[in-house]
Amino acid sequence: MRALSLIAALAATPLFASEDIADQYPASVLYSKPVEVIPHIFSAIGATAPPTYENAGHNNNLSFIVTGDGVVVINGGGSYQLAEALHTEIKAVTDQPVKLVLNENGQGHAMLGNSYWEEQDVAIVAHADAADAFDENGAGSLRAAQARLKERADDTRLVGPTETFEDEYIIELGDMRIEARYLGPAHSPGDIVVWLPEQRLVISGDMAFHERMLPIFPDTMTADWIETWDTAFEPLGATYVIPGHGHPTNMDQVRRYTRDYLVYLREKVGAHLDDGGDLADAYYVDQSPYVNLDTFEELATKNAGRVYEQMEFE
């Protein structure tokens, strides 16, 4: 009951989801102090804005699980300093050592902090496709972080995972069974979810969004994402969802703002194509039901254009 009340309170508080708040935790480089979502599972919720100097690039969720025999961290973080700050918060909660870091995908906000965890001799695990994506794009992500964060990116280096997997990576540690799973194509290459079956909690990574609009990348195949959702993510039957961005919530919320948004946008773009519409006008298909999401202004037109380019050849 306590966990459900916390999630309801966080989700219902518009102030906490505002992309206009530059920093919620001035005492730390982290955007916000970690909260205990349900017993033993914590998350430092990132900004719902794009990464900035003010939020130190902490615009995704950095989570950790206290198992009773060590800590499992989900996401290396977007810089060395963010990873170090998260470790400081972990030490304030428990004296159990960090034994494993799981990278939710190959983007900079998931892997650039690996440079800190490598120095702590912690194993770092990711999906093979995420590792490949970081090999290809990590240098660009690092340059962008250095330009954006300035001295807040100091000490950040390119360090990939020390181990990769294809389908699932099971951790039995202390009192916890933790299942890192690749469910299929979603937002970016190698997206994984972290499923705790006994707790019915999923740390979804970029499989699921709410509070802020999801971005569609050039390699985001929206039809495949919907199929992965319907055939593998939804059947988990999660009670609690810690998304990649935004506060802990439930399946109804992330379904509404992820799967249903993708379906809606594809329907609008599909109708535009059927009417003989071109790319220039596709950018402006009606997305008004989602105008209240953070990052709408930055992403809505880009998303529509990329869906048009996909569907034109489907």
C-alpha positions, 0 to 999 in steps of 0.5 A: 500500500505504501508503494502504491501511495508513493507512486500515485503521489509522484504521478499526480504532482505536476511540479515534479514532472515539469521540464522547467525545473532546472535542478531538484537536488542542489546538494548533488550533481544528481537532478534528484535524490533517490527515492525508495519506490518499493522496499529495497528498490531505489531510483534517482529520477532524472529531468524530463527536459533534454540534457543541459548543463543545469541538470548535469545531463541527468535526464534519465532514471538511475536506479539501484536494487539492494539485494541483501548481498550487494547492490545492482545498479541500473544505468551507468549514468551520463557521466563519471560524476553522475555515477560517482554521485549515485554511488555516494547516495547508495553508500548512504543507504547501505554498506553493501558493495555495488556488484553489478551495473546493467546498461539499459541501452547503448545511449550516452546517458546509460553508458558514459558513467561506466568510466566511474564503475570500471574504476570501482572494479564493478562488472558492467553488463549490456545487450550485445546490440547496445554494446555495438551501438556504443562502439559506433556512437559513443565518441559522438555522445562523449563529445556532445556531453563535454560540450554541453556539461563542460567541467561536469563531464570531467573524468568521463571516458569511453568504457563499454560493458565488460559482458554482453548477452543476447536474450536474458541475463539472470541474477540471483543475489541475496534475496532477489531474483533479477532478470535483465531481458531483451524483449525485442526491438523498441526505442533503440538498439539493445534496449533491455528491461529489468524484471523483478518477478517476485516484486512484479516491478519492471525497470523498463528503460526506454521501452516505456515513457510517460510525462515526457514525449518519447523520441523516435530516432532514425533507427526506431522502428515503430511497428516493431516497438508496438509488436514488442510491447504487445507480445512481450512487455505487456504480458509481464503484467507488471504492477510497478513500472520505473520507466526510463524517463519520468516518475515511477508509475503503472502500466496504464500510464506508460501504455497510454503515452508509449504504445497508444501514442505510437499507434495514434501517430501511425494512424495519423500519418497513415491517413495523411499518406492515404490522402497523398500527403507529402513529408512537408505537411506530415510534420504537422499532423495533429498530435494535440492529445499529447501536447501537455507532455514535456519535450512536445515542442522539441520532438513532436514534428520530428517524430511525425516526419520519421514515422512518415519516412518509415511508413512511406515504404512499409 
